[in-house]
Amino acid sequence: MKKYYEAIIILNRNINFKIENKIKKTFEKLNFIIIKTTILESKDLQYNIKGYNVAYYIRILFKTDYACNILKFKNNINIDKYLIRYLIIKSENKFINKNKIDFLDKNYMNKYIDEFGKIKSFKLNKLKKKDQKKISKYIKISRFLSIISY
């Protein structure tokens, strides 16, 4: 059974044809089937990662039969000098739906944290506990990806 995943790759320079091909070859080598690739504009990082203040984000939605190959991703990606950070998360749906939380949108994520950077309670957010857990998870992902500060 194929499972769906989402990869967020942060690069220190704008993506070009050469880097894009290296990423695609890595995905093909690991038997990942790319469904959708979104190249986002450059964003200012909320904190320095490896000395960089600006980064370029790539979002890749893919599916695979072999979940064990996700562990091999780091060893097989051949763009180490451009790679700042990456994250692969299991996608809930096979396609991104309208209700999906966009954790790469800084303004959207800031609605759920206070001025000190703490996650607001579910009562203040007016959410169910189940939805609050999802929001908390995606806030933590946003912090790891330097979209919002700690």
Summary of the structure (lengths in Angstrom):
residues: 150
radius of gyration: 16.2
end to end distance: 37.2
largest distance: 48.3
contacts: 390
relative contact order: 0.21
helix: 31%
strand: 33%
